[in-house]
Amino acid sequence: MLETKRTFLSGCPAPGAPLGEPIPDVRPIAVEVAELERRLLEVGSDLGVGAVTVALRGPDRQLCACIYPEGADVEALMGRIRETWDEWDVPLHVVAGAELPNRDSE
C-alpha cells in the first residue's frame, strides 16, 4: 500500500534554554505526499517541471521526488524549495526522468 505520510520526531529547546540543554519534548510531524507533489509542481512550473511524483523510499523511508520531463531544472528547483520550505518538507533526493516511475513499486 502506498504510504501518504511521513512522520518523524523533532523538537526544539524551550525558549531561552541554554544550547547545551537536552531537548525535552519531541513532536511528530506528518508530511502529506499529495500536498508536496502539488507544491513542487507549483514552484517548478516555470523551471520546466510538468509532472511530479513523491514517495518514501529505502529502509529509512527517505522522502524522494521524481520530476518530468528529463530537462527540468532540478538544481534551481532545489534551491527555491530549500530557501522557503520547512526542512522536513524538502525531498532528500530529486531526479528528473524521461517518464515518471510507478510509485507503487519499491
ZIVEN-V318231 format. One record per residue. N is the residue number from 0. RES is the residue in one small letter. SS is DSSP state (h for helix, s for strand, l for the rest). D_LAST is the distance of its C-alpha to the last C-alpha in whole Angstrom. Layout:
# ZIVEN-V318231
((N | RES | SS | D_LAST) (N | RES | SS | D_LAST))
This chain:
# ZIVEN-V318231
((0 | m | l | 11) (1 | l | l | 10) (2 | e | l | 11) (3 | t | l | 14) (4 | k | s | 16) (5 | r | s | 16) (6 | t | s | 19) (7 | f | s | 21) (8 | l | s | 24) (9 | s | s | 27) (10 | g | l | 30) (11 | c | l | 34) (12 | p | l | 37) (13 | a | l | 40) (14 | p | l | 42) (15 | g | l | 44) (16 | a | l | 43) (17 | p | l | 43) (18 | l | l | 40) (19 | g | l | 41) (20 | e | l | 40) (21 | p | l | 37) (22 | i | l | 35) (23 | p | l | 36) (24 | d | l | 34) (25 | v | l | 30) (26 | r | s | 28) (27 | p | s | 25) (28 | i | s | 24) (29 | a | s | 21) (30 | v | s | 19) (31 | e | s | 19) (32 | v | h | 16) (33 | a | h | 18) (34 | e | h | 21) (35 | l | h | 19) (36 | e | h | 18) (37 | r | h | 22) (38 | r | h | 24) (39 | l | h | 22) (40 | l | h | 23) (41 | e | h | 26) (42 | v | h | 27) (43 | g | h | 26) (44 | s | h | 27) (45 | d | h | 30) (46 | l | h | 28) (47 | g | l | 27) (48 | v | l | 23) (49 | g | l | 23) (50 | a | s | 20) (51 | v | s | 17) (52 | t | s | 14) (53 | v | s | 13) (54 | a | s | 10) (55 | l | s | 9) (56 | r | s | 7) (57 | g | l | 8) (58 | p | l | 11) (59 | d | l | 13) (60 | r | l | 11) (61 | q | s | 13) (62 | l | s | 13) (63 | c | s | 12) (64 | a | s | 14) (65 | c | s | 14) (66 | i | s | 17) (67 | y | s | 19) (68 | p | l | 21) (69 | e | l | 21) (70 | g | l | 25) (71 | a | l | 24) (72 | d | l | 25) (73 | v | h | 23) (74 | e | h | 25) (75 | a | h | 28) (76 | l | h | 25) (77 | m | h | 24) (78 | g | h | 28) (79 | r | h | 28) (80 | i | h | 26) (81 | r | h | 27) (82 | e | h | 30) (83 | t | h | 30) (84 | w | l | 27) (85 | d | l | 26) (86 | e | h | 25) (87 | w | h | 22) (88 | d | h | 21) (89 | v | l | 21) (90 | p | l | 17) (91 | l | l | 17) (92 | h | s | 15) (93 | v | s | 16) (94 | v | s | 16) (95 | a | s | 18) (96 | g | l | 17) (97 | a | l | 19) (98 | e | l | 16) (99 | l | l | 14) (100 | p | l | 10) (101 | n | l | 9) (102 | r | l | 8) (103 | d | l | 7) (104 | s | l | 4) (105 | e | l | 0))
